[in-house]
Each structure stands twice: as structure tokens, then as C-alpha cells.
Amino acid sequence: MGGLQCCQSQTASTAEEIPIEQNDSNGVQLDGQGPPQTTVAGSPALVSDDQIFSDIDDAELKIFSSAFETFDPVEGLVGFDHMLLRAYICEHTCITEDSLDIILFQQEEGEGAQPALSLPAFSGIMRSFAIHDREMAQ
């Protein structure tokens, strides 16, 4: 990606903009009933830990799909200017706000005046720019 700096610690957090209700800082449900469940932005539990360990790709897709639906896609696309999309990507990846537009435009799928992102492109970004465990601990 030619000189693009990624995975740097962010100076501003958007955690207040995207609340995770009744979950710990990793999105694990704390209700004490059944196995821990991973959730997205306050949504109902989507996948169990067992599902994550048995089929990580499917578990990720369920989580990414649920998050993408919260951005209210139109004909399967979400505009780059959607603030929740931007906040979610910056909060849950190593992408900073400064480099977000560059990465989004590399994945552009919209036609006309409104550049947009599809679910497969969103999932690709989320996977390609995942935060490493050691960075999460900091």
C-alpha cells in the first residue's frame, strides 16, 4: 500500500460512539447465561466461542454482516460518508481516520457521485486490517 502507515495507536477513541452493551471490552457477553457470545455494537449475540473456534470465517462473516446492516445499506452499498461505518472501521481495525479514505477508495464499488462500499469489500477491509492481539492489550 505504498507508504501507508497502519496499525498505529489511535489518539482518539470512538468507543463512546459505538456502545457495546452488557459486554466486556472484547465484546463478550456478560449475562452469565450459556457460553460467552460475541456481539456487535450492542446487538444480540451472534456467535458463540465454539462457533468461532470451529469456523472462524463463518463467525467473522456473521459479525461483519450484522455490523454492515447497522449502516443501513442501500442496494447492498454504504456511502463512504456514513459516520457509523467510518467510526466502526476505525474502532475495530488498525486503520486511522487519516488513512481511512485512501483505503476506502481502493475498495470503491459505488457508481456516480456517491462512492460506496459493499459487504464483501467491508469484510475484506475488516480482515486485512485486523488489530493484532498484542496491540489490543496496549
Helices and strands as residue ranges (DSSP letters): E 37-38, E 47-48, H 49-54, H 56-69, E 77-79, H 83-92, H 97-106, E 116-118, H 119-128, H 133-136
